Each structure stands twice: as structure tokens, then as C-alpha cells.
Amino acid sequence: MHSFHYQRGKLTCESYPLDKAAERYGTPLYVYSSQTIVDHYKRLDQALHELHHEICYAVKANSNLAVIRLLAEQGAGFDIVSGGELYRTIKAGGNPAKCTFAGVGKSREEIEYALRCEVLSFNVESEQELSAINEIAKSLNKRAPIAIRVNPDVSANTHKYISTGKTENKFGIAIDRVPEVYQRARTFTNIKIRGVQMHIGSQITESRPFVQAIEKMLPLVHKLKSDSGIEFFSIGGGIGIVYRGSLESGDEVWWKQDEPKHALTIQEYASATVPLLKGLQIRVLLEPGRFLVGNAGVLLSRVLYVKRTPAKTFVIVDAGMNDLIRPALYQGYHEIVPVRESKDRPLTKVDVVGPVCESGDFFALDRELTEVEPGEVLALMSAGAYGFTMASNYNSRPLPAELLISGTEAKIVRRRQSYADLISMELTDG
Ligand SMILES: *Cc1c(COP(=O)(O)O)cnc(C)c1O
């Protein structure tokens, strides 16, 4: 369940009214609920209690230090994809010995840095990378812990940009090549084989792809346990969340009528996967990102203008694709609701668009929305994952602030950028 609800006519996060947040801290503003993040972590942890497991939060979903710290306090490990994410994670109190390092293009500097920090595992995505890690470890007089990322060739049934487990994707090593690669890895003096890993995609809303992938992996995991002494099997992340109707429904009921699709509940996920994994008698790692933080955040934005043309009505808001790129990049859907409850207002069909000079700069097209006025604050729901982390300074727009709510308390966990921040790294002669 998430913690965004109308109370006395106002949308609140936990017990903090969001109109007050917009008034105090300005817009566009990301607002996160600490209660929701902790609750999602605990529910996942509980659902997997029959397994010897470790939840490694995928930092790229939301890498604010306060979010990392909150999860570190719950005992989470972390899945990182860059040296920068490792740096952040350590700064926020995350334990590097619980960090897995993923990604197809780790640089020499990143590998050295992660070796010095003694991460749990490098999740290796190619044979050249394996050799490179071995060489770098040798030069530092270390042994690099590794897992091979397997590409199991299953369809995740999700948007093509976030599908990662098919042979045509750049990720991992094809499952039939994998035994040979482990054999090679065993001959490397500065490699320590620690596990095996997969991650088939993101925003997966049914259990079937997870089951198919795990079933495909089982014989391999058994074999690697005896041949290579692996200690863990990481089944990746990818658990989908509800975007449509996410306000009315909390996070585990039906999608809106126009999409009679059931979102994956954590119980469904666990009851489909745990029985398959239990028999392996191995430590199971998970790498959820979106599931933990997606429904724990909203983006608040103020309506600047309502522009009526013969073809369309445009609601022009002060957030843009630079603040939240999911609609432009993946046709991502975000529920949009006024912070002031709108019971008696008529619905109109509108495009909700930002100020950026791109026609792709929209949050909703031909959406039935309650009539809104300039000055009014809207909440773009379910923006806690792949929201701020994908934000940019395009159009020289300062990055928004981030606010973390805990009960009645609100804390700015990242201040809004200023114009001076925008140019502070540029070198001029003047
Ligand atoms: C992005 C990523 C994840 C997290 O995906 P979610 O869909 O946010 O759960 C997990 N593992 C790897 C290797 C990733 O790249």
C-alpha cells in the first residue's frame, strides 16, 4: 500500500498535505513517503522468508542519499550500475560488502574502485569483461568476486526499452555459452566465482516470465553449485507496479476498466517463485528497484496556463520532460490528480504538457481530467522510480527539489538547483 490519500479535501502524503509542500518548497517538487518505502521493503522481505535471501535495492531507480539510507537501515544490500552509484551508496551508509555491481560497460576506473571497496560481486556481462576484471584484480593484487549475468532468452512482455533477457538485448551471456565461461573463469588466478545472476526486464506485471526464466536457470544453478561452488543465485529485479488507477487503488488491485489487467502482487510473485527456489538450498538475491520506490513518490507541478485551441485543450504545467522523462521515453503512464480534491468538477479531455521545446514533452495525451485552473497544483502519481534519477538540465532548467515525508514531518533531502548551480561547472575566461 502507498501513503498518498485525500484527507479533508486535500491530497496528503502520510500526514503531510501536499498543497503545503508545494507552497513551502515550490514546484516542480518530488515528494517521497518513507513509510511506503519501508513497508514495501518489509512486505517483500516477509514474502521471501522461506528463502535464505538478500534484497539488493537497485539504486538507479531512486538514488537520493536519504532513500539509500532508509533502505540501508532496513538491512538492504544494493545493486549498483556505476562507480557513482557505489560512491553514493557508501556515503549514505550502505555496506559495499552487500553491493552487486551490474552493467555491460564497466570502465577500468570503476572496476578498480569497486575492487578497493570490496563489493560482494561483479555481475559480468561478457567474456572480455571477465578477462579485464581478472587483469585489473591482478594489478591490485586482489581476487575479484564475480557472478556471470545469464541471458536466459525469455520474453518479459514489457516495453521494448526495458526488456533485457532476450538474445537480441545487449545484456548478459547466452545461457548455452555460460557453462564454458564459468570453466574459463575457474582458470583465472584473480577471479573468485561467487554466484550466478539474471535480470530479464523491468515493469513486469505477471509472474509467468519470472517463472519461465527461473525454470530455465535451475539445471544451470544446480550444476554451478557443484562445479564452481557458487554461493548465490540472483534473480534480478523487474517486479512491476500499478500506474493506472494508482491513487484509488493503493497498489494491489485492478487496473482501470479500459485495461482489465491485474497488477502483480507481491504474494503472487512470491508464491510463483519461492517454491522453485527453495529446493536449490542456495542464497537468493533480488534486485528490486521500481517495486520499492515507484509508488512511494509523486511529482508536484503547478498549472501555468490552460490553452484552448480548436483541436485540443492543453494544460501547461511547470514540470517538463527534463524532470520526468518516462512518458516521453517509454510511453510511461502517470495518473494525474489535483492536490485539491475535485469531486464536483466536470471532466474534460486535455493534453498535459510541459514548457520544454519538444513535442515529446507531455505527461498525458487526450486524458479525461477534472477541469483545472492556472495556479492549481497537480500530482503526477507513482513517480518515485526512474523520476528524479533520469532528470536533466535540458533547456537549462534547474533540477527540482526532493522532499522526504515521515508522518507529519517533511525534510528537504535535495535542494532545488539555482541558476548559479546551472553554470557552476563551466569554465569561462571572464
Ligand atoms: C535496473 C535493474 C534492476 C531493477 O529493475 P526494476 O525494474 O526497477 O526492479 C535490477 N537489476 C539490474 C541488473 C538492473 O539493471
Ligand as a Chemical Component Dictionary entry (heavy atoms), coordinates in Angstrom:
data_LIG
# 
_chem_comp.id                   LIG 
_chem_comp.type                 NON-POLYMER 
_chem_comp.pdbx_formal_charge   0 
_chem_comp.three_letter_code    LIG 
# 
loop_
_chem_comp_atom.comp_id 
_chem_comp_atom.atom_id 
_chem_comp_atom.alt_atom_id 
_chem_comp_atom.type_symbol 
_chem_comp_atom.charge 
_chem_comp_atom.model_Cartn_x 
_chem_comp_atom.model_Cartn_y 
_chem_comp_atom.model_Cartn_z 
_chem_comp_atom.pdbx_ordinal 
LIG C1 C1 C 0 17.523 -1.758 -13.406 1  
LIG C2 C2 C 0 17.949 -3.059 -12.866 2  
LIG C3 C3 C 0 17.235 -3.633 -11.811 3  
LIG C4 C4 C 0 15.973 -3.031 -11.224 4  
LIG O1 O1 O 0 14.877 -3.099 -12.072 5  
LIG P1 P1 P 0 13.415 -2.720 -11.512 6  
LIG O2 O2 O 0 12.532 -2.944 -12.662 7  
LIG O3 O3 O 0 13.470 -1.291 -11.106 8  
LIG O4 O4 O 0 13.134 -3.620 -10.373 9  
LIG C5 C5 C 0 17.714 -4.810 -11.290 10 
LIG N1 N1 N 0 18.828 -5.409 -11.760 11 
LIG C6 C6 C 0 19.531 -4.890 -12.796 12 
LIG C7 C7 C 0 20.746 -5.582 -13.268 13 
LIG C8 C8 C 0 19.112 -3.693 -13.372 14 
LIG O5 O5 O 0 19.802 -3.179 -14.392 15 
# 
loop_
_chem_comp_bond.comp_id 
_chem_comp_bond.atom_id_1 
_chem_comp_bond.atom_id_2 
_chem_comp_bond.value_order 
_chem_comp_bond.pdbx_ordinal 
LIG C1 C2 SING 1  
LIG C2 C3 SING 2  
LIG C2 C8 DOUB 3  
LIG C3 C4 SING 4  
LIG C3 C5 DOUB 5  
LIG C4 O1 SING 6  
LIG O1 P1 SING 7  
LIG P1 O2 DOUB 8  
LIG P1 O3 SING 9  
LIG P1 O4 SING 10 
LIG C5 N1 SING 11 
LIG N1 C6 DOUB 12 
LIG C6 C7 SING 13 
LIG C6 C8 SING 14 
LIG C8 O5 SING 15 
# 
